[in-house]
Amino acid sequence: MALEVNGVAIETDDDGYLVNLDDWSEDVANKLAEAEEIKMAEEHWSVVNFLREYYDDYQIAPAVKVLTKAIAKERDMDKKAASEFLYGLFPSGPALQACKIAGLPKPTGCV
């Protein structure tokens, strides 16, 4: 499958994740978000940027627990509030949707 961004075909797998992580850009992220029916706002970008930095450091997408804990700390909220915040931003699942928009591989353990 392919996603067209600024006249360039960007290859994605059957689930819509980028085949080549180097194809990612903010324009690609916006197109992926649009396909997920998400309008990107500052909070979305904050999560996407966290995921990309984490992936750069560890070469793996963080588990939802790790993401929730980091957001809770960053936003000074408890884990339950952080989880609700993340699901508010990414209703189909913070790990799946946010990683897809961040241009990362599908998180392990997610089906």
One Martini backbone bead per residue (centre of mass of N, CA, C, O) as a GRO file, in nm:
protein
  111
    1MET     BB    1   0.102   0.032   0.011
    2ALA     BB    2   0.005   0.387  -0.029
    3LEU     BB    3   0.107   0.723   0.039
    4GLU     BB    4   0.026   1.055  -0.041
    5VAL     BB    5   0.295   1.308  -0.027
    6ASN     BB    6   0.361   1.563  -0.209
    7GLY     BB    7   0.370   1.350  -0.466
    8VAL     BB    8   0.459   1.110  -0.277
    9ALA     BB    9   0.523   0.777  -0.232
   10ILE     BB   10   0.431   0.601   0.065
   11GLU     BB   11   0.512   0.317   0.221
   12THR     BB   12   0.284   0.067   0.344
   13ASP     BB   13   0.132  -0.143   0.523
   14ASP     BB   14  -0.164  -0.308   0.588
   15ASP     BB   15  -0.187  -0.109   0.864
   16GLY     BB   16  -0.025   0.183   0.790
   17TYR     BB   17   0.269   0.144   0.825
   18LEU     BB   18   0.576   0.219   0.784
   19VAL     BB   19   0.836   0.077   0.607
   20ASN     BB   20   1.008   0.350   0.610
   21LEU     BB   21   1.118   0.549   0.863
   22ASP     BB   22   1.258   0.776   0.673
   23ASP     BB   23   0.970   0.888   0.556
   24TRP     BB   24   0.933   1.070   0.783
   25SER     BB   25   0.709   1.345   0.859
   26GLU     BB   26   0.489   1.583   0.929
   27ASP     BB   27   0.323   1.533   0.673
   28VAL     BB   28   0.293   1.231   0.716
   29ALA     BB   29   0.160   1.248   0.992
   30ASN     BB   30  -0.090   1.403   0.897
   31LYS     BB   31  -0.186   1.181   0.700
   32LEU     BB   32  -0.211   0.954   0.907
   33ALA     BB   33  -0.411   1.104   1.091
   34GLU     BB   34  -0.633   1.141   0.885
   35ALA     BB   35  -0.680   0.831   0.850
   36GLU     BB   36  -0.755   0.832   1.179
   37GLU     BB   37  -0.924   1.088   1.252
   38ILE     BB   38  -0.690   1.309   1.328
   39LYS     BB   39  -0.630   1.619   1.482
   40MET     BB   40  -0.355   1.789   1.513
   41ALA     BB   41  -0.202   1.878   1.817
   42GLU     BB   42   0.011   1.958   2.059
   43GLU     BB   43  -0.042   1.693   2.220
   44HIS     BB   44   0.019   1.499   1.992
   45TRP     BB   45   0.311   1.592   1.936
   46SER     BB   46   0.422   1.523   2.213
   47VAL     BB   47   0.383   1.217   2.182
   48VAL     BB   48   0.530   1.173   1.916
   49ASN     BB   49   0.805   1.284   2.012
   50PHE     BB   50   0.846   1.085   2.238
   51LEU     BB   51   0.842   0.827   2.065
   52ARG     BB   52   1.083   0.902   1.883
   53GLU     BB   53   1.293   0.931   2.109
   54TYR     BB   54   1.263   0.650   2.227
   55TYR     BB   55   1.337   0.500   1.968
   56ASP     BB   56   1.619   0.621   1.936
   57ASP     BB   57   1.722   0.500   2.213
   58TYR     BB   58   1.578   0.175   2.186
   59GLN     BB   59   1.446   0.051   1.913
   60ILE     BB   60   1.156   0.093   2.054
   61ALA     BB   61   0.845   0.088   2.146
   62PRO     BB   62   0.659   0.174   2.391
   63ALA     BB   63   0.477   0.087   2.627
   64VAL     BB   64   0.193   0.196   2.758
   65LYS     BB   65   0.302   0.221   3.048
   66VAL     BB   66   0.541   0.405   2.975
   67LEU     BB   67   0.380   0.629   2.844
   68THR     BB   68   0.192   0.694   3.080
   69LYS     BB   69   0.413   0.762   3.286
   70ALA     BB   70   0.542   0.996   3.125
   71ILE     BB   71   0.287   1.172   3.104
   72ALA     BB   72   0.231   1.198   3.402
   73LYS     BB   73   0.494   1.343   3.468
   74GLU     BB   74   0.484   1.577   3.259
   75ARG     BB   75   0.164   1.654   3.364
   76ASP     BB   76   0.101   1.605   3.661
   77MET     BB   77  -0.035   1.304   3.681
   78ASP     BB   78  -0.203   1.040   3.702
   79LYS     BB   79  -0.233   0.742   3.539
   80LYS     BB   80  -0.534   0.758   3.481
   81ALA     BB   81  -0.533   1.042   3.354
   82ALA     BB   82  -0.323   0.975   3.137
   83SER     BB   83  -0.487   0.756   2.997
   84GLU     BB   84  -0.730   0.934   2.926
   85PHE     BB   85  -0.571   1.138   2.763
   86LEU     BB   86  -0.462   0.939   2.547
   87TYR     BB   87  -0.747   0.831   2.455
   88GLY     BB   88  -0.843   1.113   2.365
   89LEU     BB   89  -0.627   1.136   2.134
   90PHE     BB   90  -0.623   0.793   2.096
   91PRO     BB   91  -0.896   0.595   2.067
   92SER     BB   92  -0.751   0.322   1.935
   93GLY     BB   93  -0.478   0.367   2.077
   94PRO     BB   94  -0.182   0.492   2.168
   95ALA     BB   95   0.014   0.292   2.049
   96LEU     BB   96  -0.096   0.248   1.767
   97GLN     BB   97  -0.160   0.539   1.665
   98ALA     BB   98   0.094   0.696   1.756
   99CYS     BB   99   0.304   0.517   1.612
  100LYS     BB  100   0.201   0.557   1.330
  101ILE     BB  101   0.230   0.872   1.325
  102ALA     BB  102   0.546   0.846   1.413
  103GLY     BB  103   0.667   0.607   1.218
  104LEU     BB  104   0.640   0.341   1.365
  105PRO     BB  105   0.628   0.047   1.455
  106LYS     BB  106   0.450  -0.193   1.556
  107PRO     BB  107   0.379  -0.280   1.851
  108THR     BB  108   0.447  -0.502   2.067
  109GLY     BB  109   0.149  -0.675   2.165
  110CYS     BB  110  -0.012  -0.574   1.926
  111VAL     BB  111  -0.325  -0.644   1.727
   0.00000   0.00000   0.00000
